[in-house]
Amino acid sequence: MVFEDLDEHTAAHVAELFRAFSDTSRVRILYALIQGEKNVSLISNVVGVSESAVSHHLRSLRQMRLVISRRDGKEIFYSVVDPHIITLFTQGVDHIRNR
């Protein structure tokens, strides 16, 4: 695969993307969301961290545009909709599991 030159702006965004995968709680949150849309309470139960910590990580993941939110009444549901993120994540997991 041939890439065109990698400018500083693109390199910074790629580094930010991989920084999202540098925290085990964020990785587990992403894994939970890849399985399907969830609210903070359910993510907290699945991942085993406080709702406050989940909210903090979700804020970061939203800012990085890795997850989106949807309001339904008083509840906010989160999901991963970008298939590139799902592919990158699953390839990373596959790489680790099959070494």
C-alpha positions in Angstrom: 0.0 0.0 0.0 1.4 3.4 -1.0 0.6 6.4 1.1 0.9 10.0 0.1 3.1 12.2 2.3 1.9 12.4 5.9 1.5 16.0 6.9 1.8 17.2 10.5 -2.0 17.8 10.8 -2.9 14.2 9.7 -0.2 12.7 11.9 -1.6 14.6 14.9 -5.0 13.2 14.3 -3.8 9.7 13.9 -1.8 10.0 17.2 -5.0 11.3 18.9 -7.0 8.3 17.5 -4.5 5.8 18.9 -4.3 7.7 22.2 -8.0 6.8 22.6 -6.9 3.1 22.7 -4.2 3.8 25.3 -6.5 3.5 28.3 -7.9 0.1 29.4 -11.2 1.6 30.5 -11.7 3.4 27.2 -10.9 0.2 25.3 -13.5 -1.7 27.4 -16.1 1.0 26.9 -15.5 0.9 23.1 -15.8 -2.9 23.2 -19.1 -2.6 25.0 -20.4 0.0 22.6 -19.3 -2.1 19.5 -21.7 -4.8 20.9 -24.6 -2.2 20.7 -25.9 1.1 21.9 -25.9 1.6 25.7 -26.5 4.3 28.3 -23.9 5.3 31.0 -25.5 3.1 33.6 -25.3 0.0 31.5 -21.8 0.7 30.3 -20.8 1.2 34.0 -22.2 -2.2 34.9 -20.7 -4.0 31.9 -17.2 -2.4 32.2 -17.1 -2.3 36.0 -16.2 1.3 36.5 -18.1 4.1 38.1 -20.7 6.1 36.1 -18.7 9.2 36.7 -15.6 7.6 35.1 -17.6 6.3 32.2 -19.1 9.8 31.6 -15.6 11.2 31.7 -14.3 8.7 29.1 -17.4 9.1 26.9 -16.8 12.9 26.8 -13.2 12.2 25.5 -14.4 9.6 23.0 -17.1 12.0 21.7 -14.6 14.8 21.4 -12.4 12.4 19.4 -15.5 11.6 17.3 -15.3 7.9 18.1 -18.7 7.6 19.6 -22.0 9.5 19.2 -24.8 10.1 21.5 -28.6 10.0 21.1 -31.1 11.4 23.6 -34.3 9.4 24.3 -36.3 11.4 26.9 -34.0 11.8 29.9 -31.6 9.0 28.8 -28.6 9.4 26.6 -27.4 6.4 24.6 -24.0 6.1 23.1 -22.8 4.0 20.1 -19.9 3.6 17.7 -21.1 4.2 14.2 -18.0 4.6 12.2 -17.2 1.2 10.7 -13.5 2.3 10.4 -13.3 2.5 14.2 -14.9 -0.9 14.6 -12.6 -2.4 12.0 -9.5 -0.9 13.6 -10.6 -2.0 17.1 -11.4 -5.6 16.1 -8.2 -5.9 14.1 -6.3 -4.8 17.2 -8.0 -7.3 19.4 -7.5 -10.1 16.8 -3.8 -9.1 16.5 -3.3 -9.5 20.3 -5.3 -12.7 20.6 -3.6 -14.4 17.7 0.1 -13.6 18.3 
